Amino acid sequence: MKGEGYDAVGISCDITDKNDVEKLVKFTAENGSFKALVHTAGVSGTVKDLKKYMILTWLPRKYWLTHFMI
């Protein structure tokens, strides 16, 4: 992408870690908007694991929406 004139940044974020999610939102706020976001978290296991995954996928959205609504 950089070879075609685009800026590209790779950032790791553990969506189970509130601090990681907040750092990612802060990075975005400080560096402008983004054109693409790749969410590669996966889920496997039991129904209990799936419920935990559903809660964890809500956490990042909470902080993104809070940032963009301010």
Residue, then its C-alpha position, 0 to 999 in steps of 0.5 A: m500500500k505504501g508503494e502506491g502512496y497510501d499510509a499503512v499502519g499495523i496495530s495489534c489490539d487485544i480486545t479482551d484488554k480495555n487498555d489496549v482498546e483505549k490505546l487503539v482509539k486514542f491512536t486513531a484520534e491522534n492520527g486522523s481517520f482510517k479507511a479500513l479496519v481488519h478485525t481478525a478475532g475468532v471464536s471457538g469452543t463452548v456456548k460459554d466461550l461464545k457468550k464471552y466473545m459476544i461481550l468482548t466484541w461489544l467492548p471495542r464498539k463501545y469505545w469507538l462509538t464514544h469517541f466518534m459521538i463526542 
